[in-house]
Every structure is written in structure tokens, then in C-alpha cells.
Amino acid sequence: MAKLLWEEWDPIGVNHGIKYGSKDEDAWTDEYDQYAKKIVTMLLEGADSHKMMTHLDRLFDRGNSGADANKEFADRLIGLVS
């Protein structure tokens, strides 16, 4: 999950194209690790796309600028367990 957050979500833009776990990783690669456990728990508890999107929006409140990206990513996450 942390890898998925790093490579596909990255709302603050810190991965700079660096693959999670690569030899080129820097101090930022664990940036989203703290969110992975909660997201996995939500998925296992049956969270729907709206609930997941709301959670992602709360993690990084960027007004409307991230709403579409968070919706798309929330749908992707829900698809992992469907």
C-alpha cells in the first residue's frame, strides 16, 4: 500500500519519479507510510469510494484542486478489494 501511495497518489509531489524501494530513493520515500495502515483498515472494513475519497481529502486539504485526483485514486483503492 505504501508503494501505491508513493507511486500513484503522491499529493505533495515528493517522489520526483523515484520508484519506491529503488536504489535512488531518498529520505522522502517513507512519506506516506503512516497513511497506509489506516487505508488498508478502511478497505478491509468495506469503505466505499466516497468514504475513501473523504479520507484522502482530509489527509491533504488542497481545496478543489485535488478532488478529482482523490476520487480517481479512491476508486482505484476500492477496486483492489472488489
Secondary structure by P-SEA (a helix, b strand, c coil): caaaaaccccccccccccccccccccccccccccaaaaaaaaaaacccaaaaaaaaaaaccccccaaaaaaaaaaaaaaaac
